[in-house]
Each structure stands twice: as C-alpha cells, then as structure tokens.
C-alpha cells in the first residue's frame, strides 16, 4: 500500500495489509505535512529456519510496531531522537516496505526448533 504524503488525511486512519499469512494492522497519525506516526501489530506465522540445525520451522508473530515515516531527511539535534524512523524521498509512504523492513528485523533474531532448545 503506497500513499502520497500530500493525500494523507489529518485524521487518524488505519492500514491493513495481508501478505503470505502475515497481517499488519496499524493506526497512522499525521504529525506534520512530512511526518507520520504509525503504531500497530504484526501477526501471523512466518516460515523460517532453526539457527542451530537449519531445520524449517514456523515462528508465530504477535509483534507491536511503532515507526515514524518521513517524506524527507530528518535532521535531529543531539538531544532528539526518533527511534524506528523510515525516510522516503519520493513523496510517498510505502507501508508494504515498512512491513518488509519489520519482518527482516524480526528474522535477524535467533530462532531455535524444539529439538535445539533443549
């Protein structure tokens, strides 16, 4: 789901994306013409592998997501910080890209099958 920043309403709206057994449900608030705050949840089952033995396994997801989306580079002073900032430079907010980025972050964690957990 790609939405142009200039077409995003000032009122809160919902984003619902389904991809291959994964659901991303979020509320989005426009904080300024170039900054969005997105809070939601990723749920479903992710096909992955055991990081010890390499066997296929299914990871159940129920992950909270909080991310800021910007239409330009955000210059922050040393006292400020926006964790989970995603900068876009084409005038559009790409929520599919946000979901993919969050899934890649989840995959970077370690997962072990039941045999390797013991």
N, C-alpha and C positions, 0 to 999 in steps of 0.2 A: 504494500500500500504506500503509494507516494503521493504527498500532498504539497502543493506550493505554499510556502510560508505566508505569502500575501493573501491566500484564500482561507487561512485557518481562522476560525471564529474566535472572538474574545471569550466566549463562554466555554466552560469545560465541555469536552466531548470524549467519546470512547473510541478505542481502537480494538478491533478483534481480528486476529489473524490465526489461521489454521494452516499448518504445514507438516505433512508426514507424521501425523499423530501427536504433534506438539501444538498447544494453544497458547497464544499470547493475548491477554486481556489487559487493557490499560486505560487509565484516565489521563487526559492531556490538558494542561492549562497553559495558556499563552501569557507569559510574563512580560514580554515586550515584543515589538514587531519582528525581532530576530532571535528570540529565546523562548523555548518551550520546556515545560517540566512534565515528565512522563513517569507515572507510578502505576505499577501493575503487577502481574503474576504470570509466570511461565509454568504450565502444567503439561503433563503427558508422559510418554515413555520414549526415551532416547536409546537408540541402538548404539552400543559402544563396545569396548573390549576390556578385559581384565588387564591391568597394568603390570601384573606379575607374570601370568602364564599366557596371556594373549587370547584366551577363550572369549567368544562373543558373550555379551550379557546385556541386559536391559536395565537402564537407570530410570527410576521413577522420579519425575520432576515435580516440584512444588516450590518454586523459587520466586521470592519477591524481587522486583526490579524497580529501581529508581534511576532515571537517567535524564540528563539535560541535553536538549538538542539546540544547536545554534546554526544560524544561517551565515555566519561569518566567523573569522578567528576571534576568540575571546581573549582580550588582554587582561590579566589579573595581576593585582599587586601582590606583594609577598604575604600580606595578611589575608588575602582572599583565596578561596579555592572552591572549585566546583568538581566534586567527585563524579565520575562517570559522565564526562562531557563528550558528546559526539558533535563534531563540527562538519557541516555540509557547506559546500561552496557553489552550489548550482541553483539556489533559490528554492529547493525542495527538501522536505523532511521525508526520509525513506525509512518507514517503520519495519519493512522486511529486512533491511540492513541492520537495524537495531536488534531485531530478533536473532539474526545470524551471528552478530557480534556477541550477544549474551550467551548464545549456545556454545560458541567457541571458547568463551571464558569458562563456562561450566565444564566443557570437555578437557580443559587444561588441568583440572583437578585429578587426583588419583582415585581410581575405582578398582575394587577387587571382587572377584567372584566369591561364592560361598566357600569353595574349597581353599582358596588362598587367604581368606580372612582368619582362618584358624591357625 
